[in-house]
């Protein structure tokens, strides 16, 4: 199953390339992957049906499973398990998924540029659903759960130009994500109580958990909230009809066969263990039947074919969840059969709507007439699916509904009769809206409507519908093919008992209930004419959708009010708010608990520390009193370099080196940014604002107080005492700091480089965001065709190439081999001494950076320090030659470096999983090459860090350096050429 899961995601990544070559025919290629997965699943059925669902993974007769360590410290593992429930849902995910992708090849236009991305999301969704239903670790299941929400959002909002699509996508994302967060709380509670996050182990200990009472009741209720939000039950039901703004294949797959089945799957998964909890029946059976009735009634009032099916889907999902909620083995048997039947007939119906809309241009039943004559094959396949949904005999929907009636008749609870009546009325409404859908689409209207200009769909367009309707008909006649799956799953709830899926079970109570529901449905369909006036529905109470919109509006207004009073555009105000929070909360905690105080004070370990401390204090004082920004920045750097000296004296060369490099890069960044700011500061000794001064001094005293208290509060041995051995024997390195970063605390480092990348991208985006507008304004003052203004002002690729081409032409007349772009600088900005020093140092610094990277595992350095050193080399070259020289010296875009570095770091963590070890496991390879050497696999991660840091520095130089240069310059190529010639000949100096 792991191969199928991987294949789906790899195919998703490959979709842009596939569709670039094959256009819409690429859907045929990608449909092969889920189709092969479906065939593989059929071959695994004997192993699934012969296993015992109640056994834990690893037992001799347990269901097929895959187990891989991931985060052992959090007790989270990549465990996947294929039991009869997962296999049944996978039949829909893979089988219907393959057919829907096949259908897309004729649904979309051949020249649609978006179909590659659309296919990638669809295939990735199939992969996410596959992971969701097979994951035995509930945390992994939740991760896939949230992935489906994100992909659903992207697919619903496929038509980005339509505000309805964007709004519907956002509604679906907010509701399902909110439900997911609530569910996460329940998952964590349940996992903590069970002592495991493995679903099989949680269900095995269900009796003990249920005995805990209220705690487990609340945890299960929170999980159910997530399930019903995903499956669009009341009060979250309104997002699903809104999601019909998505293309029809999305509706057929996500909202009929796959995504909305996630909630059904979760209820079915938990039912064997937690059906006896206090809130289970009210939340599953009660809300399920209420949803069934509301959805069925609303479907009878729709004129859009997709909306009829959408509200019908809401109704059917409530029906299925209510039956699973019964908690008996007969109910599990019937509900699983109903789940499979629903996926078949509802996918067929949605695809038929897609063909109608594609060929006629409308889905309004008031405008459709006589399609049955024009499209007889489509009418036949759709009729089979609609009849199955309505519960007409000899179809699979009828067989499954008969099993549901049998399960309801065997209930022995106080609410059994109410549940039976609710299901009966819901089934009648299903019959009514099935008739409304079919005759609305294919019937001949009494009104004389203009003939629709359309043609019959091609056979290849109809092929998926033919397969699905044939399966519905065939399984209605031979339900024994899927009966073993339902029986096998029902055994998990005390079955199997005497349960069968039969085309005709004889004249019994269930058949009588079917007849009643059909009769009531015909009456509802006939009576619809008395209320079907076209007027909007009148409601006595506020609908759930209106409550949702009012809540969102209140949040929006509150956000605007808060933003207007806090986002003032004042950096000092923002900083003040942050510092007040940092001051008040920790200080309040520190003052309300017992705080020990040290008895032994050490002022300094070395006399030099006193001198360095005095320098740091002096730098800080001068920084806040400096009249100019440049002086203030230099003094701030003095405090940073003072910390470098402190680290060095304390025996921390690695920290000293890193601090030195960071401080240097930060200083350069500040100096570059200062060019866009006024020179002078408003702060002086006579303009001190005492409120800010008190806040700053209080914060400093609080930090010192907490630091002293923390050191005095230590009662246990430092964990760092064990780090030397851990670094050497487990991380295979002598540099504790580097080993900690790339091995022992590798997750922290991976998160940090990701955050740094996002921050650098944000800063660069802010710099470049105003480029188009600002340069258009500046273009009025610059001669057309200017290197830095006219052509580059509009941000075209040709302007960049033109500038580099001119720079190379200017440089070609000189005899130097590199640092060519220095000749593009004006005379007053060139420094011959600096250019000579740069030529001497550049390559040496680069070699030093690589050396620092490769030896950092055992000596001071590593990827972070090495990347900073390489960045300093680029900085030197930029300062010597300008922005064109920076482009010449580094042809790889910073985004490529950052993305490649993160990808390489991630790959270093994933490869051990493929080898059967935990993520980010470190390996050591010893070899002989003119001496004994050792290569540690975490070096690959360190190289990724090196690339990320180098890309970050380049991004800083490009945004704060090159871009500000570009915005500040306003000379034409002729002026630039004259300046360069003057600098070469000495004229004008």
PyMOL commands that set and color helices and strands:
alter all, ss='L'
color gray80, all
select helices_A, chain A and resi 2-50+72-74+84-107+115-134+138-156+163-194+199-204+206-210+214-230+238-245+248-257+261-274+280-299+305-325+329-360+371-374+376-390+396-409+416-442+459-477+480-493+509-531+544-566+571-592+607-625+629-649+653-674+685-687+690-712+719-730+736-744+746-769+771-779+792-794+797-812+820-824+827-829+832-855+863-889+894-914+938-968+973-985
alter helices_A, ss='H'
color red, helices_A
select strands_A, chain A and resi 64-71+76-82+924-928+932-936
alter strands_A, ss='S'
color yellow, strands_A
deselect
rebuild
show_as cartoon
